[in-house]
Amino acid sequence: MNNELLNTLAEIIREQVIRKNDVELEGLGTLKIEHVPQHKEEYKDGQVVMLPPEDKLTFTPANENDL
């Protein structure tokens, strides 16, 4: 593959992720945005911190049976 093709593919994936659409890469897996609500985290020293809500990009590999 040439660089132009890879750059175009990366741009398409980036645009879809920004729009919060799932991106299925046949034979590889799926990229999707998962919303994580606000939550608190307690550290070993007892300090409690509230973490803001955020969107995380996750990747689920394709099932070998689906190939």
N, C-alpha and C positions, 0 to 999 in steps of 0.2 A: 504494500500500500504506500502511496506517496503522502507527503506531509499535508498537502492541500485537502485530501480526502479525510485524513485523521482530524485536521483542524475543523473541518466542516461538521464531522460527526460529533466532535466535542462541543461545538457551539449549539447544535441541535439538542443534545442531551442537557446542556446547561440551561437553555431556554425552557425546556420542559420541566426541569427540576425547580426553576424559579417560579414557574406557574403552578407548582405543587402537583404536577401530573406524575403518575408512575411511568417509569421507563423500563420496558422489558427488552433485554438484550438476548435474543434467541441463542440458546446453548450456553449462555454465561450466567444469567440471573436477572433479578429485578432491582432497580433503584427506586426507592420511594421515600417520601417525607413523612415522618411520624411526629405528631405533636406531643410534647411532654409538658403536662400542666405544672403550675407552680407547686413546689414541694419543699419540705424542710429536710436538712441533712444534719445528722449529729456526728461530730468528730469524736475520736477516742478520748480527747481531753475534756469532753463534756460540752464543748461549744456547739451551739445550735445556730445554723445559718439557713435563711429562707432563700431558695434559688428561684429565679424568675422562670416563667414559662418559656419554652423554646421549641423550635422545629429542628429535628435532627434528620440527616440523610442516612438511610440504612440500605444495606445491600443484602439480598437473599440469594444465595447461589441456586442455580438451576438443579433440579433433581436429576440424578443420573438416569433414572428410568424414563424421563421425558425426552431424552436426546435421541 
